[in-house]
């Protein structure tokens, strides 16, 4: 992920609004909310094709979807577990993951 600062901002936002996101996660009545949030993230990465390090053998849109799905899953689990790590720690760990395909 080329924008460590963006990851920090995302995790800080999730942390600052933790009550809202926890409520939205705990209710099965709001699946459209999560689908819409994922779509916003996906569209942001699709418009900025350099957001994830490219591998010449993998089309950028496939790589973006793969990595975004993993990051989104980590963010959701972080919220569900009560945000046990700081936003900066989470951003550092996600930014340090090297995807090997």
C-alpha positions in Angstrom: 0.0 0.0 0.0 1.7 3.2 -1.1 -0.2 5.6 1.1 0.7 4.8 4.8 -0.8 8.1 5.7 -4.1 7.2 4.2 -4.2 4.0 6.3 -3.5 6.0 9.4 -6.4 8.4 8.6 -8.8 5.5 7.9 -8.0 3.8 11.2 -8.2 7.1 13.1 -11.6 7.8 11.6 -12.8 4.3 12.5 -11.5 4.8 16.1 -13.0 8.3 16.5 -16.4 6.9 15.4 -16.0 3.5 17.0 -19.4 3.6 18.6 -21.1 4.1 15.3 -19.1 1.4 13.5 -19.6 -1.0 16.3 -23.4 -0.5 16.2 -23.4 -0.9 12.4 -21.4 -4.1 12.7 -23.5 -5.6 15.4 -26.7 -5.2 13.5 -27.6 -7.5 10.7 -30.1 -4.8 9.5 -27.4 -2.7 7.9 -25.7 -4.9 5.2 -26.2 -2.1 2.6 -24.1 0.2 4.8 -21.1 -2.1 4.6 -21.6 -2.9 1.0 -21.7 0.8 0.2 -18.6 1.5 2.4 -16.7 -1.3 0.5 -17.8 0.3 -2.8 -16.5 3.7 -1.7 -13.1 2.1 -0.9 -13.1 0.1 -4.1 -13.9 3.2 -6.2 -11.2 5.2 -4.5 -8.6 2.5 -5.3 -9.8 2.1 -8.9 -9.5 5.9 -9.5 -6.0 5.9 -8.1 -4.4 2.9 -9.8 -1.1 3.4 -8.1 -2.6 2.9 -4.6 -1.4 -0.7 -4.4 2.0 -1.8 -5.7 1.5 -3.3 -9.1 2.7 -6.6 -10.3 3.1 -6.6 -14.1 1.6 -10.1 -14.4 -1.6 -9.1 -12.5 -4.1 -6.6 -13.9 -4.3 -3.6 -11.5 -8.1 -4.0 -11.0 -7.7 -7.6 -9.8 -4.8 -6.6 -7.5 -6.8 -3.7 -6.1 -9.8 -6.0 -5.4 -7.7 -8.6 -3.7 -5.8 -6.3 -1.4 -8.8 -4.1 -0.6 -10.8 -7.2 0.4 -8.1 -8.3 2.8 -7.7 -4.8 4.3 -11.5 -4.3 4.6 -11.7 -7.7 6.4 -8.9 -6.7 8.8 -10.6 -3.4 9.6 -13.9 -5.1 10.3 -12.2 -7.6 12.6 -10.4 -4.8 14.4 -13.7 -3.1 15.1 -15.4 -6.4 16.2 -12.5 -7.1 18.6 -12.9 -3.7 20.3 -10.0 -2.0 18.5 -7.2 -3.6 20.7 -4.4 -1.8 18.8 -3.9 1.8 18.0 -4.8 3.2 14.6 -1.1 3.9 13.9 -0.1 0.3 14.9 -2.7 -1.1 12.6 -1.6 1.1 9.7 2.0 0.1 10.2 1.2 -3.6 10.2 -1.0 -3.4 7.1 1.5 -1.3 5.3 4.3 -3.8 6.1 2.4 -6.8 4.7 4.0 -7.9 1.4 1.6 -9.7 -0.8 3.1 -12.7 -2.5 1.0 -14.2 -5.3 
